[in-house]
């Protein structure tokens, strides 16, 4: 892996402010006529960050330059409480004017296998390629306490290595079908950001970031950008078990 940074923030608010400024700076560099392609994950952490951005940066970012995708989706209708689209719509899209034609939601209500194929084609048609694989400008990931990321769970590691861009997975506890991007496209992104907050994530974050000797392979540990950059953005509670001598750690004020 070329570049990895670990940014630790004193609070989720500071993490949100930095995320907003970071996104703003990336989009400002996009030449006219081009797009910033980003894929968002579900979960409560991304929800808090995007709510902050929508409430404080709605007028500060050129939203016409974004093409918005999802990393994963639960196989439910878009108005269902479990829907990642609904979560991003309610916390973000209601306040920021991304043109409808540039919002590419995963159809959780559709036949899962058919939708995984459809969505892969949508991505191929709208995301520039690198090494003949679509390469998102930004993939935003969360981290589950079990080490899952996207909707690839520890008991389904093989799915991460699928030759497909998008596949169907199943939540190990609820048996809920999920549609998720695979490692092939996640690791081909120009920038991958893990957003991790909360005391309950401290152990798994330490395991994934520094657990070099651990024999257990977690899906999140397989996230290794082939050419891009990986940035971990944690609040101090999630980072509390990290070895702060790690030269990759940047402590943000
Ligand atoms: C999902 C997400 C999932 C999530 C992690 C972290 O659809 O649930 O894609 O990978 O990002 O479980 O979720 P929290 O931020 O809520 O802990």
Boltz pocket constraint, residues with backbone or C-beta under 6 A from the ligand:
constraints:
  - pocket:
      binder: B
      contacts: [[A, 41], [A, 42], [A, 43], [A, 44], [A, 45], [A, 46], [A, 71], [A, 72], [A, 73], [A, 74], [A, 84], [A, 141], [A, 142], [A, 143], [A, 144], [A, 145], [A, 148], [A, 149], [A, 150], [A, 151], [A, 195]]
      max_distance: 6.0
